Amino acid sequence: MLSSNRPLNATRPCSSATHGGFEYLTQALEFVATGTVTPMVETYPLANAADAYERVASGAVRSRAVITY
């Protein structure tokens, strides 16, 4: 179980929509951490950020677009 005593971004940055609140986000992160669910993402290197933006804007991205750096 995730500890609420340490920040969620203790090891990696994390951002999320605000609906559902902290409890919902904590539960969702726990599902990912235990392998119950696998996040669906398309990753793009920072050099291809414009391509990622165009795919999101056109609706071609089916899940989440993540820029890596």
N, C-alpha and C positions, 0 to 999 in steps of 0.2 A: 504494500500500500504506500502511496506517496505521502510524505510528511508535509503537513501544512506549516511546519516550523522553518523550512528552508524555501527560498524563492524558487518559483517554477523554472526560472532561467538559470539555475545554478550551474548547469553544464552546457546548455545550449540556449540560444534565444528562442523565445516562444511567443507567438501572437495568435489571437483568436478573436472571433466575433464575441460581442458582449452578451448575447442572448444566453440564457440558462444560468449565468452566474458562475462564481468560483467553484461551487460544488460540482456543477456539470462539467466544467473544464477539468477538474481534478479526476473525475470518474473517466472521462474520455482519455486522458493521458495514462491512466492506470490500465485501461484496455489495451492501449498501444504498447505500454511497457511489458505487459504479460503476454503479448502476442495474440490476444483475443481478437483483435482487429488489426489490419494492416492499412496504413494510410496510403491513398492513391495520389501520387504526385508525378508531375513531369518536371525534371530538373534541367536548368539551363545555366551554363557558365555566365559570369557577369558580362563577358564580351558579347554574349548573344541576348542581352536583356531586351533589346529592341524587338527581336524576333519573338520572345516570350510575350511581350506586351501586345504585339500584333495578333498572336494566336488567342490571347485572352480576349482582346477587343472584338475579334471576329467570331468568338464563340467556339473556336476549334478545340480549346482545352476542355477535356471532359471531367477533370478533377481539380487539382490545384497546380499552379505554376510556381516553382520555387527557383529563385536565383541563388546560385552558389558562388562563393568568392573565397 
